[in-house]
């Protein structure tokens, strides 16, 4: 187990750039509300190799607001450890000033007012500026650009172009390699088509054909960068056929495949690799455990759980890096390679403050061209919000509350269920709810909003199953999402309990009556992993609801009572 002291020592080493430059964290400039591109990019280089990491962009081409979670619980050995810290605990751990730009970018605290001060984040044209600035400083042959996946899904343009918009954008950025997760919801044929034609490597050591157990994709690629041989091993999300429809990828098997990964590391070393990088979509806690069991990995670029950490975590000789999501951050890691091993490193989590970073002209033009056929549809106003609408949180988000309320009303249901997806932007009070905002929270390839009867027992089993997927004490059994959102009912959950004993106190909110295990209830939901699900796309259901209510004002959601945390 890594102690807090060891973590801070690693973070301090990774942030030595601040001390060397005499500047302190961005919070100093942010306190005066004077962010500049020069301050954001300032870095004291080390060695000759730079690795740049982006991940979980979820097809967000343009800047957006994205509120970090208020509740992010760790269980088992990960309880109370980063990244499972929020608000004041996160600020205390990483020494972040309250109200600073870092505070706004990395926590949920006072989000509404800080968002007005610091503006939107992300945008592929700003990311392009950052990447090209690093290449210009270090030299193209010294920089390796890696994408952690969840790139081709999460927006209307990605859905309508079958992911081609993001493939074109990442090709223009000259990504060297990527791995994947939500990409597979485009279907096996489409993923293979892109992987075979793309100018970047599509890596996934942990996917096999079901019939012959043969590798489906290339496991690793070796690059010459900064005078070093860098072996990059891809690790796709191991639970894809559980979390997403298996029928979309019927002939592929996934899994962590720890033993096979160890062999890839050994082979890479035997072939002369100076540095071994795991480009992973396992999720942070899974990668933390994996780093303690698979030796010889120098850097793990973690993804999937959307964690953003301004310092690295060291597990043995491995460095773990978490770059966040939605294009809010780019990670830069400089490595000093001596005698065929990593002798030192410096790290910076670069926040993409879109008002401070000048857009790259070529990428700006590409994004405009991609969006042009859909611009009118994306800008269509569906309603307005008086509440802060956000997605993230272990148990609920207000955007999910809106979706659940819409399903209850428009599908005439007693209970609604909405998946605990972590993708989708945030709206501030007073903002219009455009179709783009709604599609950023719902655009996917299996959006049918079903209406069916379920027994109280079945509903309890669903909640227990999802809870175990999130709060199982062994990270290797976790899926990394958030709890299924519920409308029309409440319950209590003890996250410290074992499977089938976490959920109690289920009750209908309308009547206050306990959920009867033997009674059938009318349930509406969406994103079922089953094939041939009937129902309108969920964005049509929510659009119709917004046309009726016009203005959204949500009361605080206290329907889930949490204990054991």
VOMAR-503395 format. One record per atom (N, C-alpha, C): residue in one letter; x, y, z. Coordinates in steps of 0.02 Angstrom, whole numbers, plus 50000, padded with zeros to 5 digits. Example, Ala and Ser with C-alpha at 12.3 -4.5 7.8 and 13.67 -1.06 7.14 Angstrom:
// VOMAR-503395
A506604971650390 A506154977550390 A506604983550390 S506424988850354 S506844994750357 S506455000250394 
END
This chain:
// VOMAR-503395
X500424994050000 X500005000050000 X500445006350000 X500255011249959 X500635017449954 X500375022250006 X500825024950046 X500625029650099 X500505036550069 X500155040650107 X500035047550085 X500695051250077 X501165049950122 X501815053350118 X502175051550053 X502155045050035 X502485042949973 X502155046149913 X501475046649916 X501115049649860 X501315056949852 X501335060549907 X501515067649903 X502225068649880 X502675064049900 X503365064549877 X503395063749801 X503005058949776 X502985057949703 X502685063949668 X502145066749698 X501835072549668 X502305078549668 X502665079249723 X503135084849728 X503685084249675 X503935078149665 X504445077049615 X504175078549545 X503555076349534 X503255077449468 X503115084749455 X503025088649508 X502855095749501 X503455100249513 X504055097349507 X504655101349518 X504705107249471 X504335107049417 X504335112549369 X504135119149402 X503675118749450 X503445124949482 X503995128149522 X504355123849560 X504895126549600 X505465129149557 X505605125449503 X506155127449460 X506015134049425 X505385135349408 X505225141449373 X505105147249420 X505015145749485 X504865150849533 X504145153249530 X503715149349496 X503015151649487 X502525148349534 X502475144049567 X501935141249603 X501385138449558 X500865135449586 X500335132549545 X499935137949509 X499535135549462 X499115140249424 X498655144349468 X498505141749529 X498055145249573 X498285152349588 X498935153549587 X499195160249601 X498955165249548 X499025163349485 X498785167749432 X498025167949431 X497715162249446 X496995161849444 X496675166249498 X497005166949555 X496735171149608 X496645178249584 X497045180249536 X496985186849506 X496585186649441 X496305180749427 X495905179649367 X496295181649304 X496925179749302 X497355181349245 X497705175049221 X497335170749190 X497635164749161 X497925166449093 X498495163749079 X498795164849013 X499025158148985 X499065157848919 X499305151748886 X500015150148908 X500425155248915 X501125154148935 X501165150949004 X500755153249051 X500755150349118 X500505143049116 X499985141949077 X499695135249073 X500195130149045 X500595132348996 X501055127748963 X501745127548994 X501895132149040 X502575132549066 X502795125949098 X503385123749079 X503635117149101 X504395117249097 X504725114849147 X505455114249148 X505625107249122 X505845106549060 X505925099849030 X506455095649063 X506375089149054 X506845084349083 X506975078949031 X507605076749026 X507775071348981 X507615073048909 X507515067948868 X507405069048797 X506755066048771 X506375062548815 X505755059248794 X505155062448829 X504645064148790 X504025066748817 X503445062348795 X503035060248842 X502415056548828 X501835061248842 X501395061948793 X500795066048800 X500185061448799 X499735062448846 X499165057948854 X498515061848854 X498035059548814 X497345061948816 X496905055748822 X496315056648853 X495885050848862 X495175052948879 X494695048448868 X493995049348887 X493715056048862 X493905057948801 X493655064148773 X492915063748756 X492665057848744 X491955056648730 X491695061248674 X492115061948622 X491915065248560 X491725072548569 X491995075748620 X491845082848631 X492315087148590 X492055089748536 X492455093748490 X492555100848514 X492075103548551 X492085110648570 X492105111248646 X492315117048672 X492355118048744 X491685117148778 X491705115048841 X491105113948880 X491245114948954 X490725115048993 X490785114749065 X490735107349086 X491135105349134 X491075098549161 X491255098649235 X490765097349277 X490835097449350 X491095090749374 X491625090849412 X491895084749442 X491435082249498 X491485075949517 X490995073049564 X491045075749634 X490475075949666 X490435077749737 X490545071549781 X490325065749755 X490415059449790 X490785054649745 X491355052049769 X491755047249732 X492065042449783 X491685037249799 X491865032949855 X492355027449833 X492855026349874 X493285020549867 X493095015349918 X493195009049902 X493035003549948 X493644999149956 X493624994950007 X494184990350019 X494814994350033 X495374992150004 X496014995650015 X496035002549985 X495575004149940 X495585010549906 X495155015849941 X494855013949995 X494435018750032 X494855024550059 X494625030650043 X494955036650069 X495615038250036 X495775034849981 X496405036149946 X496265039349878 X496725043349852 X496615046149786 X496555040449735 X496095041049687 X495725047149670 X495065047949706 X494935044049759 X494295044249793 X494275049649847 X494435055649826 X494405061549869 X494045067049829 X493635070949863 X493275076349829 X493285082549874 X493135088249843 X493065094449881 X493665096149923 X493525097549987 X494055099750032 X494585094450043 X494395088150045 X494885082750053 X495375082749994 X495105083649934 X495535083949874 X496005089949878 X495735095749897 X496155101749902 X496705100949954 X496525098050012 X497025097050064 X497575092350041 X497385086950008 X497875081949988 X498365084649937 X498105088449889 X498525090949835 X498745098149844 X498595101049902 X498805107849918 X498555112849866 X497905112849855 X497585117149806 X497215122749843 X497305128849820 X496975134549852 X496235134749834 X495815136049884 X495095136549872 X494955142449826 X494525141349776 X494345146649730 X494835147649673 X495375143749672 X495875144449619 X495645141049555 X496035142149502 X495885138849439 X495935131249446 X496435128949484 X496505121749496 X495895119049533 X495645122849581 X495055120849618 X494455120049571 X494365124949528 X493815124649480 X493885118649434 X494475117449408 X494585112149360 X494515105249391 X494715104549454 X494805097949484 X494285095949536 X493875100549560 X493375098849610 X492685101649591 X492185099749630 X491505102049618 X491355108549656 X491775110549702 X491625115749750 X491465122449716 X490925125649737 X490745132349712 X490775132549636 X490575127149605 X490675126549533 X490325132049494 X489725133649514 X489335138449476 X489685145249470 X489915147949526 X490245154549524 X490935154149492 X491315148749506 X491975148049477 X491935147149401 X491415143749378 X491335142849306 X491245149549270 X490905154149303 X490815160749273 X491475164549270 X491925163249318 X492575166649319 X493055163649268 X493075156949264 X493595153649225 X493355150949158 X492705150449148 X492445148549083 X492465141149068 X492335139749006 X492315132748983 X493025129848977 X493045123248972 X493675119748965 X493645115048905 X494235113248880 X494265108448826 X494215111648758 X494015107548709 X493995109648639 X494585106748602 X494455103148548 X494995099848512 X495485104848480 X495245110848464 X495695115848436 X496185118448488 X495965118848551 X496425120748605 X496905115148622 X496655108948622 X497085103248634 X497625102848581 X497435104348519 X497925104348464 X498465109448476 X498285115348501 X498775120548517 X499275118048569 X499025114848621 X499455112348675 X499935107048647 X499675102348609 X500085096848583 X500625099548535 X500425104148492 X500915106848444 X501435111148480 X501245114448534 X501725118348572 X502255113848604 X502035108048630 X502505103248659 X502965100448605 X502685098848548 X503105096248493 X503615101448470 X503385107748467 X503845112948445 X504415113948494 X504265113248558 X504775114048610 X505255108148611 X504985102048607 X505395096148618 X505665093048554 X505335094448497 X505515091248435 X505045085348422 X504805084848361 X504295079748345 X504545072748361 X505175071348349 X505445064648359 X505575062848432 X505415067548476 X505505066248548 X504845065648586 X504285066148549 X503625066348581 X503205060448557 X502875057048604 X502425051548590 X501725053448615 X501235053548569 X500555055448586 X500105049248590 X499805048148648 X499405042048660 X498705043848683 X498225040048657 X497515041248671 X497235035148708 X496955036348768 X496715030948810 X496035028148794 X495695030548742 X495055027748722 X494465031648748 X493855029048735 X493225032748745 X493265039248707 X493465038648644 X493595044448601 X493055045148547 X492805039648520 X492365039948461 X491635040348480 X491455040948543 X490755040848565 X490625046448615 X490015049348613 X489815054048665 X489535060548639 X489435061048573 X489145067148544 X488705065248484 X488315070148462 X487875068848406 X488265067948341 X488795071848332 X489185071148271 X489535064348269 X489775061948326 X490085055348327 X489585049848311 X488975050448338 X488465045448325 X488265045448251 X488185051348223 X487945051948154 X488485050148103 X489115050948121 X489655049248074 X489965042448090 X489665038848137 X489925032248156 X490645032748180 X490785038148217 X491445039148246 X491955042248200 X491775043548137 X492265045948089 X492515052948106 X492085057048137 X492305063848154 X492915063648200 X492885059248251 X493445058948298 X494045055248269 X493925050448226 X494485047148192 X494875052248151 X494525056648116 X494845061848076 X495225066748120 X494915068748175 X495235073548220 X495865070648251 X495825064448275 X496405061448308 X496955059948257 X496755058448195 X497255057548142 X497615064148129 X497235069648128 X497535076148116 X498005078148173 X497855075948233 X498295077248290 X498935072948288 X498935068048243 X499495063348236 X499595059148300 X499035056348324 X499065051548379 X499475045548357 X499895043048401 X500305037248385 X499945030748398 X499575030448454 X499215024148470 X498635025648516 X498145021148515 X497565021748560 X497355014848583 X496965014748637 X496595008748657 X495865010648662 X495435006748694 X494725007848681 X494255004948734 X493635007448731 X493065004748768 X492425006348730 X492155012448737 X491515014048705 X491555013648630 X492155013548602 X492235012448531 X491875006148508 X491855001048551 X491564994648532 X490814994948524 X490485000348549 X489765000948539 X489595003148468 X490095004248427 X489975005248355 X489924998548319 X490074993148354 X490034986548325 X490714984048301 X490794977448302 X491444974348287 X491674976048216 X491224975848168 X491424977048098 X491694984148089 X491354989048119 X491564995948112 X492234997148147 X492324994348207 X492954995248243 X493524992248204 X493434986248177 X493974983148138 X494124987248075 X493604989948044 X493704994047984 X494155000047999 X494005003548054 X494415009348072 X495115007248093 X495155002048135 X495804999848160 X496264997848103 X495984994848050 X496394992547994 X496634998347950 X496265003847949 X496415009347903 X496735015347936 X496655016148002 X496865022248036 X497625022948034 X497875029148033 X498595030348033 X498925029448102 X498535027748152 X498795026448219 X498685019148236 X499065016648285 X498995009648306 X498405008948353 X498005003848342 X497445002148386 X497654996048426 X497804997048490 X498134991848531 X497664989048584 X497664982448591 X497254979148642 X497514972048652 X497964971148700 X498254964548711 X497754959648741 X497204962148769 X496754957948808 X496114956048772 X496094956348706 X495504954148668 X495694948148626 X495284942848630 X495404936748592 X494764934748554 X494864931048500 X494294928148465 X494004922548507 X493344922148510 X493024917248554 X493154910148531 X493204909048466 X493264902248440 X493974899548446 X494474903548426 X495154901148423 X495624904248475 X495364909048514 X495784912448564 X496394915848533 X496304918248472 X496834921948439 X496764929348452 X497324933148453 X497284940348463 X496874943648408 X496434948148427 X496014951748378 X496384958048354 X496734961348400 X497104967348383 X497834966648404 X498244970948377 X498944970948396 X499014972548470 X499444969048505 X499524970048577 X499964976048594 X500484977048555 X500964982448573 X501304984948510 X501584990948519 X501964994148465 X502574997448496 X503144996948463 X503755000048488 X503925006148446 X504085011548480 X504245017848447 X504945020148466 X505285023448420 X505925026648434 X505765034048448 X505835036148509 X505705043048528 X506235045248578 X506495051248569 X506965054048616 X507575049748626 X507775046148574 X508355041848579 X508235035448617 X507605033948633 X507435027948672 X506945023648633 X506945017148649 X506435012548623 X505875012148674 X505275014348652 X504695014548696 X504185009348673 X504065004248714 X503554999148699 X502895001248730 X502375001948689 X501705003748713 X501254997648707 X500974995548763 X500514989848765 X499814992448776 X499334990348735 X498644992548743 X498244987848786 X497814990848828 X497374987048872 X496674989948866 X496234986748827 X495544988948819 X495154987548884 X494574990748890 X494164989748949 X493984982348956 X494184979149010 X494124971749014 X493414969149022 X492944973449044 X492264971249057 X491764973849004 X492014975248945 X491584977948892 X490964973648879 X491014967048872 X490424963048857 X489924962748915 X490114965048974 X489664965249031 X489324972049036 X489724977349028 X489464984149035 X489094986648973 X489254983848916 X488964985848852 X488694979748816 X488314980548762 X487994974848731 X488484969748702 X488434963748726 X488854958348700 X488694956748627 X488054957848607 X487864956048539 X488204960548487 X488484966148507 X488834970448461 X489544967948446 X489804963748490 X490474960948482 X490444953548500 X490024949548466 X489864942748488 X490454937948485 X490944939348443 X491484934448433 X492124936248469 X492094941148514 X492694943348549 X492624942348625 X493174940248655 X493204939448728 X493714944348756 X493554947148814 X493974952248845 X494294949448909 X494354953548961 X494664951549023 X495294955549036 X495544955049097 X496164958549115 X496764955049085 X496774948449087 X497314944349058 X498004946449085 X498044946049150 X498654948149185 X499264944249163 X499204937649157 X499774933449138 X500014935149068 X499544936249021 X499724937948953 X500064944748950 X499824949448992 X500134956048996 X500854955449020 X500964951449071 X501644950549097 X502114947849042 X501854943349000 X502264940648945 X502424946048894 X501934950548881 X502064956048834 X502614960548861 X502604961848926 X503114966048957 X503794962648950 X503824956248966 X504454952548961 X504724952548889 X504274951448841 X504494951248771 X504744958148749 X504394963348770 X504604970148752 X505304971548779 X505424969448840 X506094970448870 X506624966348833 X506454960248816 X506934955948782 X507104958548712 X506644962448683 X506754965348618 X507094972148621 X507294974148682 X507694980248688 X507324986448709 X506714985848734 X506344991748756 X506684995048815 X506785001648811 X507055005548867 X506495007548915 X505895008548887 X505315010748926 X504715006448906 X504335004148954 X503715000548940 X503125004548968 X502665006148923 X502075010048941 X501455005848932 X501025005748983 X500375002448976 X499855007848962 X499575007748902 X499035012348882 X498385008848900 X498115010648957 X497595006548988 X496915010048990 X496395005948984 X495715008248998 X495395003849051 X495805001649098 X495564997349152 X495145001049204 X495305007349216 X495065011049275 X495615011549326 X495605016849366 X496185018349409 X496315012949461 X495805010749497 X495915005949551 X496154999149523 X495904997349465 X496134991149433 X496874991849416 X497064997549388 X497764998549369 X498224998949430 X497965001549485 X498365001749546 X498524994649569 X498024990349569 X498144983349588 X498594979949538 X498474980949474 X498864977749422 X499604979749428 X499734986049444 X500424988449450 X500804984849506 X500434982649556 X500754979149612 X500894971749595 X500614969349539 X500664962249523 X501054960749459 X501054965549413 X501424964649350 X502034969149351 X502614966249353 X503234970149360 X503494972149290 X503884977449290 X504224979449229 X503884984849189 X503304987249213 X502954992749178 X503194999349209 X503455003649167 X503705010149192 X503145015149202 X502685015449155 X502155020549156 X501495017249140 X500985018649181 X500305016549166 X499885022849155 X499635023649094 X499195029149078 X498485026549087 X498185028349142 X497545025349160 X496965029449132 X496375026349127 X495795029549096 X495155026149123 X494595027649093 X493945024649104 X493565027749163 X493895028649220 X493535031249279 X493535038849282 X493815042149231 X493775049449224 X494115053249280 X494575050149314 X494935053449369 X495445058349340 X495485064149372 X495995069049354 X496405070549416 X497065069149413 X497485070249472 X498095074349452 X498245079649489 X498805084049472 X499485081249493 X499495075349521 X500125071949537 X500095064749515 X500665061549513 X500685054549494 X500615050249556 X500455043849546 X500475038949599 X501005033849582 X501435032249629 X501945027149617 X501755020749653 X501765015349616 X501665008649644 X502285004649624 X502715003349672 X503355000249655 X503735004749609 X503935002149551 X504305006049502 X503855008949448 X503205007949455 X502735010349404 X502455017249422 X502375021449372 X502075028049379 X501375027749350 X500865029549390 X500175029749367 X499965036949355 X499645038149298 X499435044849278 X498695044749260 X498325049549287 X497605050149273 X497455056949243 X497195057149181 X497155063249142 X496455066249139 X495965063349174 X495295066249174 X494905064549112 X494425068849094 X493965067149039 X493725073349003 X493365072148948 X493015077348910 X493465082748882 X494115081148875 X494585085948847 X494775091548895 X494635090648959 X494805095849009 X495555096349021 X495915090949009 X496625090649026 X497025087048973 X497655088748970 X498165084948933 X498725083548982 X498965077248983 X499535075549027 X500185075948988 X500685078849021 X501365078848993 X501825075549043 X502195070549019 X502665066849061 X503345066949025 X503835070149056 X504525069949030 X504915064549066 X505275060449028 X505655055049057 X506395055849041 X506805054749091 X507535054749083 X507755047449080 X507965045149021 X508155038149011 X508905037449012 X509155033449058 X509875032149063 X509985024649075 X510465021949038 X510635014849046 X510025010449038 X509605012148988 X509015008148971 X508505007649026 X508445012949067 X507925013049117 X507755020349134 X507185021249167 X506945027849185 X507335030149247 X507725035449237 X508125038149293 X507775043849328 X507285046949295 X506925052549326 X506345054549282 X505885058449311 X505305060649274 X505045067349301 X504695071049259 X504305076849280 X503635076449246 X503125078649282 X502435077749258 X502035084149269 X501585085449223 X501105090849231 X500435088949200 X499905089849239 X499225089349214 X499035096249188 X498985096949123 X498885103549092 X498135104849084 X497865109849119 X497155111349112 X497015115249049 X496505113349012 X496345116548948 X495815121848959 X496035127648985 X495585133348994 X495485136548925 X494885135748898 X494795137448828 X494815144948815 X494685149148865 X494735156348855 X495455158748854 X495905154848881 X496605156948887 X497055154048833 X496835148648802 X497255145148753 X497005146848683 X497455149048640 X497275151048573 X497115144848531 X496545144948496 X496375139148455 X496865138148398 X497025131848383 X497415130148325 X496975131148263 X497215135148215 X496795137148158 X496575131148116 X497035126648102 X496865120848060 X496345116348094 X496445115148158 X495965110948194 X495295114548202 X495315120948214 X494705124948218 X494295124248154 X494635124648097 X494285124048033 X494005116948024 X494375111848046 X494145105048040 X493515103848082 X493535106348143 X492955105548188 X492345109048159 X492445114948132 X491895118748102 X491585114848044 X492005111948003 X491775108047945 X491385101847968 X491635098448019 X491295092448045 X490605094148071 X490555099748106 X489925101548139 X489425104948092 X489655107448036 X489225111447992 X488575107947972 X488575101547952 X487945098447932 X487445097547989 X487685098048051 X487255096748109 X487135103048151 X487395108748128 X487395114748170 X486695116948190 X486235116948143 X485555119148158 X485225114548210 X485315108148200 X485025103248247 X485345103848316 X486005104448319 X486355104948383 X486145111148422 X486015116648387 X485855122948420 X485125123648439 X484705118848421 X483995119448436 X483875119548511 X483515124748534 X483375125448606 X482755121548624 X482845117148674 X482295112848697 X481945115548759 X482295119448797 X482035122348859 X482595126148893 X482485127948955 X483005131448994 X483045128349063 X483595129449096 X483675126649163 X483785132149215 X483465131349271 X483595135649328 X484045132049379 X484185125749365 X484605121649409 X485275120249375 X485785118849415 X486415116449388 X486315109249365 X486415107949301 X486325101249274 X487015098149262 X487155092749299 X487805089349294 X487695081849294 X488205078149275 X488145070949267 X488465066949323 X489065068949345 X489465064649388 X489235064349460 X489365058649491 X489205057249561 X489045049949567 X489245046749621 X489145039449627 X488415037449625 X487955041749648 X487265039549656 X486755043549616 X486895049749602 X486435053449559 X486795059549531 X486515062049476 X486715068449447 X486085071849424 X486075078449425 X485445081949409 X485235081049336 X485715080049291 X485515078649222 X485155071949218 X485395067149258 X485055060649260 X484375061249293 X484305065749343 X483645066949373 X483155069349320 X483395073949277 X482975076349223 X482765070649177 X483235066449159 X483075060749115 X482585056049148 X482685054549213 X482225050149249 X481525053049253 X481475059549267 X480825062849270 X480475062549203 X480855063549150 X480565063249083 X480285056349068 X480645051249085 X480415044349072 X479795042749113 X479775044949176 X479185043749218 X478565046649185 X478615052749161 X478035056349134 X477865053949064 X478355053949020 X478215052648949 X478085045248935 X478345040848977 X478225033648967 X477725030949017 X477415035549056 X476885033649103 X477105027849147 X477655028949183 X477955023649224 X477925025449298 X477965020349340 X478005021349412 X478725022449435 X479195019049400 X479905019249418 X480305020149354 X480835023949358 X481275024649299 X481995022949320 X482355020249272 X483055018349283 X483485021449228 X484015024749248 X484475027849200 X485185025549217 X485565023349167 X486235020649181 X486705025849210 X487175023549250 X487655028149282 X488235029949238 X488085032449178 X488615034549132 X488965040749160 X489615041349145 X490005046949171 X490135052249117 X489855051349058 X489975056149004 X489385060748995 X489535066848976 X489025072048966 X489205078249004 X489105084048973 X489325090449002 X488855093149055 X489015099149078 X488645102549132 X488345108949105 X487745110649129 X487425116949112 X487355121149175 X487465127649169 X487385132249225 X486675134849229 X486435136749288 X485765139749294 X485695145649247 X485145145749210 X485025151049162 X485215149049091 X485575143449083 X485785141249016 X485195138248978 X485215138948912 X484725135248872 X484915127848870 X484425123548868 X484545116448858 X484475115148784 X485035114748750 X485025113648678 X485025106148664 X484875104548601 X484905097548582 X485615094848588 X486105099148576 X486805096948584 X486945094848656 X486715098848703 X486825097148773 X486495090448790 X485885089548767 X485525083248780 X485875077348747 X486085078248685 X486405072648650 X487095071148680 X487435076048709 X488065074748743 X487975070048803 X487355069648829 X487215065148885 X486865058748864 X486675058248800 X486265052448780 X486475049248714 X486915052348675 X487065049848608 X487445043348610 X487125038048590 X487425031448591 X487045026948543 X487315021148530 X487045016848478 X486505012048501 X486315012148565 X485755008048589 X485325012248638 X484975017448611 X484645022448653 X483915021148668 X483635015348648 X482925014248654 X482685015048726 X482135018748734 X481835019648800 X481265014648807 X481385009348844 X480905003948851 X480385005548905 X479825002048903 X479315002248955 X479094995048966 X479164992649027 X479014985649041 X478834984849115 X478584978949132 X478444977449202 X479014973649233 X479194975449294 X479694971949333 X479424970949403 X479594965249432 X479394964049501 X479854967949547 X479624969249607 X480044972449657 X480684968649669 X480634962049665 X481234957849674 X481734958949617 X481484959449556 X481924960649499 X482274967449505 X481914972449527 X482204979149535 X482764978949587 X482634975449642 X483144974849694 X483754971249668 X483654966049627 X484214962349599 X484634966749552 X484304971049514 X484674975749470 X485114980349512 X484814983249565 X485194987849607 X485784984249641 X485664978249665 X486204974449698 X486764972749648 X486574970949588 X487064969049538 X487504975049519 X487194980849507 X487574986749489 X488004988949548 X487734988649609 X488114990649668 X488734986349676 X488674979849663 X489264975549668 X489774977149614 X489534979149557 X489984981149502 X490394987249520 X490134991549564 X490474997749583 X490854996949649 X490554993549697 X490824993549765 X491104986849788 X491244982349741 X491584976249759 X492274978049786 X492474975149843 X493114977149873 X493724975249832 X493664970549785 X494214968749741 X494144972649676 X494624977149660 X494554981149599 X494474977049536 X494744970949534 X494694966949474 X493974964849458 X493524965649506 X492814964149495 X492394970449488 X492704976149483 X492344982449476 X492284984349402 X491744987849386 X491634990149317 X491804997449306 X491825001349360 X492075008149354 X491565013449338 X490925011849331 X490425016949319 X490135019549384 X489565022949378 X489205025249437 X488555021249446 X488235022049503 X487635018249519 X487065020049471 X486665015049452 X486075016349411 X485645021649446 X485425026549408 X485005031849436 X484275029549438 X483905031649488 X483215029549494 X482755035549498 X482165034849469 X481635039849475 X481015036549502 X480645040049544 X480025037449571 X480105032949631 X480715031349651 X480825027049709 X481455029249745 X481525027049807 X482115028249846 X482345021749878 X482945021849907 X483215015949940 X483805018049983 X484035013450025 X484645014350064 X485165009450039 X485795011550043 X486345007150021 X486905007550072 X487165001750092 X487755001250134 X488304998450091 X488765002850070 X489275000850021 X489784996050051 X489794995250117 X490274990850149 X490024983550152 X489394982350135 X489104975650140 X489294971550078 X489224964850083 X489354960550025 X488764960349978 X488854956849922 X488344956149870 X487684953749899 X487144956649876 X486454954949894 X486254957049965 X486654961349996 X486464963850062 X486584971350068 X486734974650012 X486874981850014 X486234986050012 X485724983749977 X485124987749963 X484564986050013 X484304991250045 X483734990350091 X483274996450082 X482694996050114 X482255001950119 X481985004450053 X481895000150003 X481615002349940 X480885004449948 X480725010449921 X480045013049930 X479855017449871 X479205017349855 X478935021949805 X478895028949834 X479165033849801 X479165040649828 X478475043649828 X478065041849779 X477395044849773 X476945043049832 X477015036949856 X476565034549910 X476925033449976 X477585032749973 X477965031150033 X477935023850052 X477585019850011 X477505012850027 X478125008850007 X478305003750047 X478874999450029 X478764995949963 X479294994949926 X479254990949864 X479114983749883 X478594981049853 X478384974149867 X478774969449820 X479174964849846 X479554960349802 X479114956349754 X478494954949774 X478064950649733 X477634954649684 X477594961149692 X477164965149648 X477544967449585 X477194968049529 X477484970749468 X477384978249465 X477904981749442 X477894989049435 X478054990749362 X477744996249338 X477894998549271 X478545002649274 X479045000349237 X479715003249239 X479905005749169 X480175011749167 X480465014349105 X481215015149114 X481575013849061 X482305014549065 X482595014948995 X483255015448991 X483585015748925 X484275012748930 X484575011748873 X485255008948868 X485275001748892 X484754997948878 X484764990748894 X485284987348850 X485654982648879 X486164979048841 X485854973348801 X485204972248807 X484864966948770 X484754969048697 X484704964248653 X484614965648582 X483864966548567 X483714970548516 X483034971648491 X482564974548544 X482824979248583 X482414982748633 X481974987848597 X481334988048614 X480864992548582 X480764998848623 X480665004448588 X480525010748621 X480855016448583 X480605022548593 X480905028348559 X481595029848588 X482025033148549 X482675035248577 X482575039848637 X482995039148686 X482895042748748 X482915050248737 X483295052648687 X483315059848676 X482645062548651 X482245058248616 X481585060448596 X481115060948657 X481195056348703 X480785056348764 X480935062748805 X481565064248814 X481745070248853 X481565076548816 X481645076648750 X481455082548711 X480715084048718 X480295078948715 X479575079848723 X479405082448793 X479745079848843 X479645082148911 X479825089548918 X480375091548889 X480595098448894 X480125103148857 X479835100748802 X479335104748766 X478735106248810 X478575101548855 X478005102448900 X478175106948960 X478745105648992 X478915109249054 X479255115849040 X479615116348984 X479965122448961 X480545124649006 X480435124849071 X480965126849118 X481065121449170 X481695119549180 X481865114149227 X482095117249292 X481775115249346 X481985117249413 X481925111149457 X482495108449478 X482505102049515 X482615103249589 X482245099549629 X482355099649701 X482935095049717 X483285096249773 X483845091849792 X483605084649797 X483995080049770 X483825073049769 X484115069549830 X483665067549875 X483875064149936 X483575057149940 X483415054349882 X483065047849881 X483525041949896 X484185042949892 X484655037549907 X485025039149971 X484965034750020 X485305035550085 X485925030950086 X486505034050096 X487135030350091 X487445029450160 X487685023450172 X488055021950234 X488635017350217 X489065016150266 X489625011650257 X490215014650221 X490185021250208 X490725024550171 X491225027850218 
END
